[in-house]
Amino acid sequence: MRRYVVALLICWSNLNVSPAQAQAEPSQPGSSCRIEATNYKGWGAQQLSNRWLKLIVVPQNGGRLMQVIFAGHPYLFVNPKYEGKYLPPDPSRWFNYGGDKLWLLPEGNDDEQHWVGNSDLLDDGPYAFRKVSEGQECEIELTGPADPQTGIQIRRTIHLDADSPRIRFHATMQNKSGHVIEWSMQSVSQYNTADPSAPSQGSHNFWTFTPANPVSSYLNRYHVRFGPAENPAVAVRDDGLFALHYIHLAAELWLDSTPGWLAVVDGDSQYAMVERFRYEKNETYPGRASVIFWMNGPETRLSSQGEPSMTSGGDGSPYYLEAEVNSPLVQLRPGETRDLDTEWFPTRSGSEFHGVEDAGVVIHPLQATHLQTGHIRLSGSFGVFFAGRLVAHLYDEHGGSVGTMPLTQVDPTDLVVLDTELAPPAKPSRISLHLEDANGLDRGSLQEVKVEDVQVGAVEKH
């Protein structure tokens, strides 16, 4: 009798599992992440890692996150000129090590309310390192020296879970002076734009995206802070996305983007990084910009006689692009703090890009079509942020649920290409594609679309 009951249970289970589910589950991480000392290009560094990621942090060099390696792919620019070196801060110079760091805004030398930049304590001072946790979740804390010039001390935590490649940052600036100060904190990430097959040349298929503000304060929905006003590398697409195609020419573009994300897409390697932040709509941003992009390259200059010339740039014009996320400007009384929280999601990409959703990026938009057989054809391609499975949520014309259907297992290291047929229990009018992680947690939608009727005379694919 016991064997009979077990057999019935197995049959019932198989009836309720799609062919995609019946495949072997992807191997899960060893339920841990690690923090360990390492040597990176000659630097004494700390490495956070799980089965997807390696994060390389160099505390001595301004607390930089020097490199992010996802599935073997390195994202950030590391300046070969300074590899393995530490140079004491020198405000008369700038040592551009590369990587990701924190700066202040507004920049300039107009008065004490502007940050001059260069190699000061904030940019290059040694940061104290502390391991906060390790195992199911990894977290480190980096604390910089108090800067007497700006009155600011910066503290930053970097967090990595064991079960996903999501990276979480929590940055805090504190007023260590005895008077009121006003600053904005800025996350500055230098992405490597060199051609992997020819490092002495720039990539021709490197892009960044962020939603342009439909009611922007800027004339063209973006502001050219530096570089040519008419730049063929810059466009606001018909779908409302600001698109920047990297070229080796210095330019700085400011955007008052509000949805709270930017994406960096390498079309050749087919890797992408999404940076998320929270836009504070009732706050004041420096120059109204929440997002800034800088393309490094030769600079166009005018002489005192008005003659144009092209310079090589202050650092020899290596190939990189900066993605910068700003916090609002805030007045801090002595001892007060202000935070900036951001999240990074490394994933795969393709030759197209159509936006960021809760659970990933859209490469080829989702399409759903009723077939004459009563089935629904689903197609599209995506990069996902979490490992787990895709589930189709089905809705009727009144918005009522008509069920869910599991589709396929997914992992952030693989492109997700859908081309399948569903046999739904009813005739849905809408489908939303959700991602459930390995723990069964719904991570949100990849896309929601109406189900279109098949065209008359169209040939169905079997």
C-alpha positions as CSV (number, residue, x, y, z in Angstrom):
1,M,0.0,0.0,0.0
2,R,2.9,2.4,0.9
3,R,4.5,1.8,-2.6
4,Y,1.1,2.4,-4.2
5,V,0.7,5.8,-2.5
6,V,4.2,6.8,-3.4
7,A,3.6,5.9,-7.0
8,L,0.4,8.0,-7.0
9,L,2.2,11.0,-5.6
10,I,4.9,10.8,-8.2
11,C,2.3,10.6,-11.0
12,W,0.4,13.6,-9.6
13,S,3.7,15.6,-9.3
14,N,4.7,14.8,-12.9
15,L,1.2,16.0,-14.1
16,N,1.8,19.4,-12.5
17,V,5.3,20.0,-13.7
18,S,6.1,21.5,-17.1
19,P,8.8,19.9,-19.2
20,A,11.1,22.8,-18.3
21,Q,10.5,22.1,-14.6
22,A,11.2,18.4,-15.0
23,Q,14.8,19.3,-16.0
24,A,17.4,19.1,-13.4
25,E,17.5,22.1,-11.1
26,P,20.6,24.2,-11.6
27,S,23.2,23.6,-8.9
28,Q,22.8,26.0,-6.1
29,P,25.6,27.9,-4.4
30,G,27.3,26.3,-1.5
31,S,25.1,28.5,0.7
32,S,27.9,30.8,1.5
33,C,29.9,33.8,0.4
34,R,33.5,34.6,1.4
35,I,35.7,37.5,2.4
36,E,39.4,37.0,2.1
37,A,42.6,38.9,1.7
38,T,44.1,38.8,-1.7
39,N,46.7,40.3,-4.0
40,Y,45.2,42.1,-7.0
41,K,47.6,43.5,-9.6
42,G,50.1,44.2,-6.8
43,W,47.7,45.8,-4.4
44,G,46.9,44.4,-1.0
45,A,43.1,43.9,-1.4
46,Q,40.0,42.3,0.1
47,Q,37.8,40.0,-2.0
48,L,34.1,39.3,-1.6
49,S,32.9,36.3,-3.6
50,N,30.0,33.9,-4.2
51,R,29.4,31.5,-7.1
52,W,28.7,34.4,-9.5
53,L,30.9,37.3,-8.4
54,K,34.2,38.5,-7.2
55,L,34.4,42.0,-5.8
56,I,38.0,43.4,-5.4
57,V,38.3,46.2,-2.8
58,V,41.5,48.2,-2.2
59,P,41.0,50.0,1.1
60,Q,44.3,51.9,1.0
61,N,43.5,53.6,-2.3
62,G,40.5,55.7,-1.2
63,G,38.4,52.6,-0.3
64,R,37.9,51.8,-4.0
65,L,35.9,48.9,-5.3
66,M,38.6,48.3,-7.9
67,Q,37.0,45.5,-9.9
68,V,33.8,43.5,-10.3
69,I,34.1,40.2,-12.0
70,F,30.9,38.4,-13.0
71,A,31.0,35.0,-14.6
72,G,34.7,35.7,-15.5
73,H,33.8,39.1,-17.1
74,P,35.6,42.2,-15.6
75,Y,33.5,45.4,-15.7
76,L,35.6,48.2,-14.4
77,F,38.5,50.2,-15.8
78,V,41.8,49.7,-13.9
79,N,44.4,52.2,-14.9
80,P,47.6,50.2,-15.9
81,K,49.6,53.4,-15.2
82,Y,49.0,53.0,-11.5
83,E,48.5,49.2,-11.1
84,G,49.8,48.1,-7.7
85,K,50.8,51.6,-6.6
86,Y,49.8,53.8,-3.7
87,L,50.6,57.5,-3.9
88,P,50.0,59.7,-0.9
89,P,47.2,62.3,-1.6
90,D,48.5,65.4,-3.4
91,P,45.8,68.0,-4.1
92,S,47.8,69.5,-6.9
93,R,47.5,66.2,-9.0
94,W,45.0,63.5,-9.7
95,F,45.9,59.8,-9.5
96,N,43.2,58.0,-11.5
97,Y,43.5,54.5,-10.3
98,G,40.1,53.5,-11.9
99,G,37.4,51.4,-10.2
100,D,34.5,52.7,-8.3
101,K,34.6,55.4,-5.6
102,L,32.7,58.2,-3.9
103,W,33.0,61.9,-4.6
104,L,31.3,65.1,-3.6
105,L,29.3,67.7,-5.6
106,P,29.3,70.5,-6.6
107,E,32.8,70.3,-8.1
108,G,34.9,73.4,-8.8
109,N,37.2,75.9,-7.3
110,D,34.9,78.9,-7.1
111,D,34.7,78.9,-3.3
112,E,34.7,76.6,-0.2
113,Q,31.3,75.3,-1.2
114,H,32.8,73.6,-4.2
115,W,34.9,70.4,-4.1
116,V,38.2,71.0,-5.9
117,G,38.8,67.3,-6.4
118,N,42.2,65.9,-7.4
119,S,44.0,63.6,-5.1
120,D,42.7,64.7,-1.8
121,L,41.9,62.7,1.4
122,L,38.4,61.9,0.1
123,D,39.6,60.5,-3.2
124,D,42.9,58.8,-2.2
125,G,43.2,58.7,1.5
126,P,43.6,55.3,3.2
127,Y,40.3,53.8,4.4
128,A,39.9,51.6,7.4
129,F,38.6,48.1,6.6
130,R,36.2,46.0,8.8
131,K,34.6,42.7,8.1
132,V,31.0,42.9,9.3
133,S,29.6,39.4,8.3
134,E,30.4,36.4,6.3
135,G,28.6,33.2,5.3
136,Q,25.0,33.5,4.3
137,E,25.7,37.2,3.6
138,C,28.9,39.1,3.3
139,E,29.3,42.7,4.3
140,I,32.4,44.9,4.7
141,E,32.7,48.4,6.0
142,L,35.1,51.0,4.7
143,T,35.7,54.2,6.7
144,G,37.7,57.1,5.3
145,P,39.6,59.9,7.1
146,A,37.8,63.1,8.1
147,D,38.6,65.7,5.5
148,P,39.3,69.1,7.0
149,Q,38.8,70.9,3.7
150,T,35.2,69.8,3.1
151,G,34.3,68.8,6.6
152,I,33.2,65.4,5.4
153,Q,34.0,61.9,6.5
154,I,32.7,59.0,4.3
155,R,31.7,55.5,5.5
156,R,30.6,52.8,3.0
157,T,29.3,49.3,3.4
158,I,29.3,46.8,0.5
159,H,27.0,43.8,0.8
160,L,26.8,40.5,-1.1
161,D,24.4,37.6,-0.5
162,A,25.2,34.0,-1.0
163,D,22.3,33.3,-3.3
164,S,22.5,36.1,-5.9
165,P,24.9,38.4,-7.8
166,R,23.1,41.5,-6.5
167,I,25.5,44.0,-4.9
168,R,24.2,46.5,-2.3
169,F,26.0,49.7,-1.3
170,H,25.2,51.9,1.7
171,A,27.2,55.2,1.8
172,T,27.1,57.8,4.5
173,M,28.7,61.2,4.7
174,Q,29.0,62.9,8.1
175,N,29.8,66.5,9.0
176,K,32.9,66.3,11.1
177,S,33.3,70.1,11.2
178,G,31.9,72.5,13.8
179,H,29.7,74.4,11.3
180,V,26.9,73.8,8.8
181,I,28.0,72.5,5.4
182,E,26.2,71.5,2.2
183,W,27.2,68.7,-0.2
184,S,25.9,66.0,-2.5
185,M,27.5,62.6,-2.5
186,Q,28.2,60.9,-5.8
187,S,28.9,57.3,-6.7
188,V,31.4,57.3,-9.6
189,S,32.0,54.1,-11.6
190,Q,34.6,53.8,-14.3
191,Y,33.6,51.1,-16.9
192,N,36.2,49.7,-19.2
193,T,35.4,50.6,-22.8
194,A,38.5,49.2,-24.5
195,D,38.0,46.6,-27.2
196,P,38.8,43.2,-25.5
197,S,40.3,41.9,-28.7
198,A,42.4,45.1,-29.2
199,P,42.9,46.9,-25.8
200,S,44.7,49.8,-27.5
201,Q,41.4,50.6,-29.3
202,G,38.0,51.6,-28.0
203,S,34.9,49.4,-28.3
204,H,32.4,50.3,-31.1
205,N,29.4,48.7,-29.4
206,F,29.4,50.1,-25.8
207,W,26.3,51.8,-24.6
208,T,24.7,53.4,-21.5
209,F,21.0,54.1,-21.0
210,T,18.7,55.8,-18.5
211,P,15.1,57.1,-18.8
212,A,14.9,60.6,-20.0
213,N,12.6,62.9,-18.0
214,P,9.5,63.7,-20.1
215,V,9.2,67.0,-18.2
216,S,12.9,67.6,-18.0
217,S,14.4,70.9,-16.8
218,Y,16.9,70.6,-19.6
219,L,16.2,71.8,-23.2
220,N,16.9,68.5,-24.9
221,R,15.9,66.4,-21.9
222,Y,19.7,66.3,-21.1
223,H,22.3,68.9,-20.5
224,V,25.7,69.0,-22.2
225,R,28.0,70.0,-19.4
226,F,31.2,69.5,-21.4
227,G,31.9,68.5,-25.0
228,P,30.2,69.2,-28.3
229,A,26.6,70.4,-28.1
230,E,25.7,68.4,-31.2
231,N,27.0,64.9,-30.6
232,P,26.0,62.0,-32.8
233,A,26.7,59.6,-29.9
234,V,23.8,61.0,-27.8
235,A,20.1,60.6,-28.4
236,V,16.7,60.4,-26.7
237,R,15.0,57.4,-28.4
238,D,11.3,57.2,-29.3
239,D,10.7,54.9,-26.3
240,G,12.0,57.7,-24.0
241,L,15.4,56.2,-23.2
242,F,18.4,58.4,-23.2
243,A,21.1,56.4,-25.1
244,L,24.8,57.2,-25.1
245,H,26.9,55.3,-27.7
246,Y,30.5,55.4,-26.4
247,I,33.0,57.2,-28.7
248,H,36.5,58.2,-27.7
249,L,35.8,61.9,-27.3
250,A,35.5,63.7,-24.0
251,A,31.9,64.7,-23.1
252,E,29.9,65.1,-19.9
253,L,26.1,64.7,-20.0
254,W,23.7,65.5,-17.2
255,L,20.2,64.1,-16.8
256,D,17.4,64.7,-14.3
257,S,16.2,61.1,-14.7
258,T,13.6,60.0,-12.1
259,P,12.8,56.2,-12.4
260,G,16.0,55.4,-10.5
261,W,18.2,53.3,-12.8
262,L,20.9,53.4,-15.4
263,A,22.3,50.5,-17.5
264,V,25.7,50.0,-18.9
265,V,25.7,47.5,-21.9
266,D,28.6,46.0,-23.7
267,G,27.1,44.8,-27.0
268,D,30.2,42.8,-28.0
269,S,30.7,40.8,-24.9
270,Q,27.0,40.7,-24.2
271,Y,27.3,41.7,-20.5
272,A,25.4,44.5,-18.8
273,M,25.4,46.2,-15.4
274,V,22.3,47.9,-14.0
275,E,22.8,50.5,-11.2
276,R,19.7,51.3,-9.2
277,F,19.0,54.2,-6.8
278,R,16.1,56.0,-5.2
279,Y,15.2,59.3,-6.7
280,E,14.0,61.8,-4.1
281,K,11.4,63.9,-6.0
282,N,11.1,66.6,-3.3
283,E,14.8,67.2,-2.9
284,T,17.2,69.4,-4.8
285,Y,19.9,67.8,-6.9
286,P,23.2,69.5,-7.9
287,G,22.5,71.2,-11.2
288,R,19.2,69.2,-11.1
289,A,21.1,66.1,-12.2
290,S,20.5,62.7,-10.7
291,V,22.6,60.9,-13.3
292,I,25.8,62.0,-15.1
293,F,27.8,60.2,-17.8
294,W,31.4,61.1,-18.7
295,M,33.0,59.7,-21.8
296,N,36.8,59.8,-21.5
297,G,38.8,60.8,-24.6
298,P,40.5,63.7,-26.3
299,E,39.1,67.1,-25.4
300,T,38.2,70.0,-27.7
301,R,39.7,73.3,-26.5
302,L,39.8,76.9,-27.6
303,S,42.9,79.0,-27.2
304,S,42.9,82.5,-25.9
305,Q,42.8,83.6,-29.5
306,G,39.8,81.5,-30.2
307,E,41.6,78.8,-32.2
308,P,40.2,75.2,-31.7
309,S,42.5,72.3,-30.9
310,M,42.2,68.7,-29.8
311,T,44.1,67.7,-26.6
312,S,44.9,64.2,-25.4
313,G,43.2,64.9,-22.1
314,G,44.7,65.2,-18.7
315,D,45.3,61.5,-18.1
316,G,46.3,60.4,-21.5
317,S,42.8,59.5,-22.6
318,P,42.5,55.8,-21.6
319,Y,39.3,54.1,-22.7
320,Y,36.6,54.3,-20.0
321,L,33.2,55.7,-19.4
322,E,31.9,57.0,-16.0
323,A,28.4,56.3,-14.8
324,E,27.7,58.7,-11.9
325,V,24.7,58.6,-9.5
326,N,24.1,61.7,-7.3
327,S,22.4,62.1,-4.0
328,P,20.4,65.3,-3.3
329,L,22.2,68.3,-2.0
330,V,21.8,68.4,1.8
331,Q,22.7,70.8,4.6
332,L,24.4,69.0,7.5
333,R,24.8,70.4,11.0
334,P,27.8,69.3,12.9
335,G,27.6,65.5,13.4
336,E,24.7,65.0,11.1
337,T,24.7,62.4,8.3
338,R,23.1,61.7,5.0
339,D,23.0,58.3,3.2
340,L,23.1,57.1,-0.4
341,D,21.8,53.6,-1.1
342,T,22.4,51.9,-4.5
343,E,22.2,48.4,-5.9
344,W,24.1,46.8,-8.8
345,F,22.8,43.9,-10.9
346,P,25.3,42.3,-13.3
347,T,23.6,40.2,-16.0
348,R,23.7,39.3,-19.7
349,S,22.7,41.5,-22.6
350,G,22.4,41.4,-26.3
351,S,22.6,43.5,-29.4
352,E,19.4,45.3,-28.5
353,F,18.2,47.0,-25.3
354,H,14.6,47.9,-24.4
355,G,14.7,48.8,-20.7
356,V,15.0,47.6,-17.1
357,E,12.2,45.8,-15.2
358,D,12.0,44.5,-11.7
359,A,13.6,41.2,-12.4
360,G,16.0,41.9,-15.3
361,V,16.6,43.7,-18.6
362,V,14.6,43.4,-21.8
363,I,16.6,42.5,-24.9
364,H,13.8,41.5,-27.3
365,P,10.4,42.5,-25.9
366,L,7.9,39.9,-24.9
367,Q,5.3,38.9,-27.5
368,A,2.3,36.7,-26.8
369,T,0.0,35.5,-29.5
370,H,-3.2,33.4,-29.5
371,L,-2.9,30.5,-31.9
372,Q,-5.7,28.7,-33.7
373,T,-5.0,25.6,-31.7
374,G,-6.0,27.5,-28.5
375,H,-2.3,27.7,-27.4
376,I,-0.4,30.9,-26.8
377,R,3.0,31.5,-28.4
378,L,5.5,33.4,-26.2
379,S,8.7,34.8,-27.4
380,G,11.3,37.3,-26.2
381,S,14.8,37.5,-24.7
382,F,16.0,38.9,-21.4
383,G,18.9,39.1,-18.9
384,V,17.8,38.2,-15.4
385,F,19.0,39.4,-12.0
386,F,18.4,36.3,-10.0
387,A,18.6,32.5,-10.4
388,G,15.2,30.7,-10.3
389,R,12.4,30.0,-12.7
390,L,10.1,32.1,-14.9
391,V,6.4,31.9,-14.3
392,A,3.7,33.2,-16.6
393,H,0.8,35.0,-14.7
394,L,-2.3,34.9,-16.8
395,Y,-5.2,37.4,-16.6
396,D,-8.6,37.7,-18.3
397,E,-10.0,40.8,-19.9
398,H,-11.4,42.0,-16.5
399,G,-8.1,41.7,-14.8
400,G,-9.0,38.5,-13.0
401,S,-6.3,35.8,-12.6
402,V,-6.8,32.6,-14.7
403,G,-3.8,30.9,-13.2
404,T,0.0,30.7,-13.5
405,M,2.2,28.4,-15.6
406,P,5.9,27.7,-14.9
407,L,8.1,28.1,-17.9
408,T,11.9,27.5,-17.5
409,Q,14.8,27.7,-15.1
410,V,17.0,30.8,-15.5
411,D,20.3,32.1,-14.2
412,P,21.9,35.6,-14.4
413,T,24.9,34.2,-16.3
414,D,22.8,33.0,-19.2
415,L,20.8,34.8,-21.8
416,V,17.1,33.9,-21.5
417,V,15.6,33.2,-24.9
418,L,11.9,32.3,-24.9
419,D,10.2,30.7,-27.9
420,T,7.5,28.4,-26.6
421,E,3.8,27.5,-26.6
422,L,1.5,27.4,-23.6
423,A,-1.7,25.5,-23.3
424,P,-3.6,27.7,-20.8
425,P,-6.6,26.5,-18.8
426,A,-8.6,29.5,-20.1
427,K,-8.2,32.3,-22.7
428,P,-6.2,35.0,-21.1
429,S,-6.0,38.5,-22.5
430,R,-2.8,39.5,-20.6
431,I,0.4,37.8,-19.6
432,S,2.9,39.0,-17.1
433,L,6.3,37.2,-16.9
434,H,7.6,36.9,-13.4
435,L,10.8,35.5,-11.9
436,E,10.7,33.4,-8.7
437,D,14.1,32.9,-7.2
438,A,15.5,29.7,-5.8
439,N,13.8,30.3,-2.5
440,G,10.4,30.8,-4.2
441,L,10.4,34.5,-3.6
442,D,8.7,36.5,-6.4
443,R,11.3,39.0,-7.7
444,G,8.8,40.8,-9.9
445,S,8.0,41.1,-13.5
446,L,10.2,41.0,-16.6
447,Q,7.4,42.3,-18.8
448,E,3.6,42.4,-19.1
449,V,1.9,42.4,-22.5
450,K,-1.5,41.9,-24.1
451,V,-2.1,38.6,-25.9
452,E,-2.6,39.4,-29.5
453,D,-4.8,37.4,-31.9
454,V,-3.0,35.3,-34.6
455,Q,-3.0,37.0,-38.0
456,V,-5.4,35.4,-40.6
457,G,-3.4,33.2,-42.9
458,A,-0.4,33.1,-40.6
459,V,1.4,29.8,-40.6
460,E,1.7,28.3,-37.1
461,K,5.0,26.8,-36.1
462,H,4.9,23.3,-34.6
